[in-house]
Amino acid sequence: MDEVFRDFRLALADGDGYGLAAILSPVAPENDAGRLYAFYRSSNAHQIDGDVRYAVKYSNSIGLSRDESSAWNDVFVSYWKAVGEILAAEEGENMGKLKDGQWASVYEAWKSMTILLIKYHLSNIFPAWSIPCLYLAGKYLRIFAIKADSQSVKVKGNVTFNAGFQDDVVSSIGKNDKLEDAARQLNRMFSLCLGDRAPIEDSRKWGTYYTANLLFKTHFKLNAISLSKNIIRSIQAQADLPTLDLFPKSHQVTFKYYVGVITFLQEDYVQAEDNLTQAWQLCQKHAIKNQQLILTYLIPCRLLTKHTLPTSNLLDPYPRLQSLFSPLAACIKQGNLAGFDAALQAGEDEFVKRRIYLTLERGRDITLRNLLRKVFLAGGYEPLKEGQTEADLIRRTRIPIIEFAAAIRLGMGPDGQMLDNDEVECMIANMIYKNLMKGYIARERSMVVLNKKGAFPGTGV
Amino acid sequence: MSIPAVPWRQQAPPPAYHTVPTQRTLVKPEPKMAAPVSNPPRKVAWPQSVRDYVQRSFAPEAFVQGIDRAEMERKLKDIINEAAEDKALNDVDWENHPLPQEIILQERKAALAVDENRMAWINGSAYDQATPVNGHTNLSSLSPSPKKRKSPDIPLSEHADDALPPWRKTNNHNVFEARITYANQGQADRVDKRQRKNKDKDNFIAQGSSKFSQAELEKRKARFQAPKSGNQSTPPWIPSRVDSDNEFSAGPVVGTCQELEKKYFRLTAPPKPETVRPLVVLEQTLELLKKKWRQENNYGYICDQFKSLRQDLTVQHIKNAFTVNVYEIHARIALEKGDLGEYNQCQTQLRALYSQNLGGNPAEFLAYRILYFIHTCNRTDMNDVLADLTPADKSQHAVQHALKVRSALAMGNYHRFFQLYLDAPNMGSYLMDMFIDRERLAALANICKAYKPDVKIRFLTEELGFESDPECIEFLTVHHAGDFLEQKSEPDGKLTLRMLTSKAGPLFDTLRSAAFSKVDIKGQI
């Protein structure tokens, strides 16, 4: 108890927001693993209010206002209760004797503290520099909510049946009650930050991006990505918000990353590439995991926008990405259709989980393009006419469908055997329609007539 | 509010702190707290025998695998309240009274037995259903017919089709106008429904209309009414509900109505048992409805009847293979009629019911779900469906078909897509009908850009899955491409009709983007 409040006074005296937040952490610091226990044991439910009051108010060496000291008093009492729940739940989990709804009680206790923090920030009783306490509260609110939900799904199952006099049997599937509730609290936090009107030097506006990022994270987990678009919109609408580059880099990277992924999922690959590239450049050198996340989306993005593939140099530091992307990249490069299909299938579960499957799938077009390009190159040149020299050589641009068909059948392996010429034409038509190939199909003559200049745009032939 | 005084409306509302989980403090059995807490206003001095009974229930050796504490406590509460209300607290032989755990176990066994009987019955009926009626099979899985349309529940339209030459058959469902009529009918139904709803409101809500929405009012009412019926009107042999979050949930109604047909009304109060049909009657109702649908094909009537059927199942908490069957049949009928809203409601319910392993045809409806997301171009949901697929799912024919449709469209492979369209299992074609025109326009935009200078109509008919050249021409003319058609004479002297692809390109590009921009996504799953 004493230790906690010594740190508290120090942090207050220094105006150290992150230091203050560390005191309210639900996780013991590494160098003092017993800290939470010690804090919880040092009081009990009857005395905690008095103990904290004494510690905060009557040893008030830093001259807190009455309001502020009683506000901190509330927060710490609430924190003490939450710590009690957390310790009980962790102990239950370690001993395998977790009670039903125990993580939900942790969540509720933590939420009470969070609500207090929000309340005293809203009423301007807490100084703006102490906003990291909100960050911390929000961060763990989300974590506890997820734990509570997964516990309740285990106990009650996924489906709620109607009990009243409804029309239909089932009332809901998929339970995320706590996380949805957490999202509401986080949203309050976000609007509190975004809407703060204090002069910018001393404004809670500096918390906007951190809280926005927390919300993104929550929405992704809830599969409610469309809600995130509203967040982006309201940030864009706030004209007096300082520009993003003035915010801490960690806020910038995460924000850019999420905006990138959101636009990626909306299939706006140009925007996505832009945001993800910025995130990539800003990302801390040693944050391997974050870099990996960014590349997971940036690579498919660039495959579609610029038809570029990751080099093995780029992927070297990330073995997981290496194993996911390099087989695909190799097959695309070779124009190996069967290999591409196999690689896509091999990674399907992981790709789907990351929501990049439907995007990567389009890499098949590039694979096919590369294969057809090889056929074109193998076709050689038109014979020289009289008086023409080597410089006048032009490639053969009238190519029988059967040549392409043979290549595709070979390239697709066993699947290719059932391919008829109409389907081959359909595939070529797609190439032309998507501007991967220039020319046209002359169906009556079973020929593809390719453009003499740049039959395969962007590939040098 | 002029609802006649029913027993469960007379008791005082329960205290707000009813649900406070005191369990945690009850590590040691404390009978004094366990029972009375649930009902504080009535200060009852519990006889020692009752306390002992409670204590025995909580004793560790009485613990039964598979019954959690909450359920046991609820049962215990019910038992004691029941006795208290009958003023029988001192009459019951508490020492020999079965423990709540034992009662629950018995109830479960009984429920199981009922279910098994029912299963046998239903299997029997499914078999009946499979026998040919009017000379043609009406169960999809057993139907060897190569026809595109295979609906188990729609025989009338098929029946009519039998008189037509085979190539007209799908055409019948296919033409654009046909769908428009469906849509209008659906709209008409919806309007009808809305009016009915309003009438309901007039009937049930007090004249001075309130500022609260119907839903809110109902919620509030549920809050105040349910607990009473939970405690009082529930007979002790009905298992207390375990799968609802709502601790006050109303007990199931036990219906006594013997009528087979019933008009659907949205409930605003717990139904009276005499208006609810018990399961045995409902099973006959379903047979009747199937027959009527076959004979009369009156969608308005059938939809209404199915809704009341679903409602009766719900208020009686019937969740078994029969429930699944009802929802499946309603979903299929709604699909056939293009009523996406009703179809979606059934689909959502089915998803949850399948997760309870109650039987039915999960693969068939999973395939519909995939096709539906193709229709709505919903990549997020499509991704989620893909993420949830198990290898077992993927081995199912219908699911495989739907996945092939998806990948063909993703690749722009219209050639394969239209082949799959002609070969859709179950009622997949009805869903594919929703986006077939859109995909035809997309394919045409594609073909117009890739083929020069023209293509034969025959080629388009084959590539785009039309039944005949005239149908293809009709489609083109409806979309104002008539000007781009041209008669040409072949080298062998025959005349063929061709489409001038280079000229028609811009038209189809415009039509294509228009078709994709207005995907109707009402009633999302």
Interface residues (C-beta under 8 A of the other chain):
Chain A: K99 D100 G101 V155 K156 G157 N158 V159 T160 F161 N162 A163 G164 F165 Q166 D167 D168 V169 V170 S171 I173 N223 I225 L265 E267 E348 V352 K353 R355 Y357 L358 E361 R362 R364 D365 D422 E423 E425 C426 M427 I428 A429 N430 I432 Y433 K434 Y440 I441 A442 R443 V449
Chain B: P21 R24 D68 R69 A70 A222 A226 R241 D243 S244 D245 N246 S249 A250 R266 L267 T268 A269 P270 P271 K307 R310 Q311 L313 T314 V315 H317 I318 K319 T323 Q345 T348 Q349 R351 A352 L353 S355 Q356 R379 T380 M382 N383 D384 L386 A387 S407 A410 M411 G412 N413 Y414 H415 R416 A445 N446 I447 K449 A450 Y451 K452 V455 F459 E462 E463
